Amino acid sequence: MRPVQAPVSDSDSLSTTPLPARAAPVLPPGAAACERVTTLFGAFRDGALPELLRTGIAHHLEACATCRVRANDYREVIRLAGSLPPITPPPAVAARLLATIRAAAARPASGELDDTRPDIHIL
């Protein structure tokens, strides 16, 4: 099995750093695995996942054409979003956003990536 690529912070690529090959994918293609992989694209791209999970996702992307397309679409959205000019939100929106961020930061960390709450992932 050839080495699989893992992400780095380069926004133009979801996979540029080699990872060791495994005998079998940790997350084989299937609806449940695809849903989980999709929610982890941001953390995968940023290199913020444990090595075993990164390796499993990389193998999944190699084996699953649907998720590869989604990963490429995600990468393109991130690239295009980076080219947009910055905006200043209305004061009420900025206040609500800051309050939400502060409330999330005040919660004790569990030490685990919470992939059941996609609303707190940076995608």
Buried (B, 14 or more C-beta within 10 A) or exposed (E): EEEBBBBBEEBEBBBEBEBEEBEEBBBBBEEEBBEBBBBBBBBBBEBBBEEEBBBBBBBBBBBBEEBBEBBEEBBEEBEEEEEEEEEEEEEEEEEEEEEEEEEEEEEEEEEEBEBEEEEEBEB
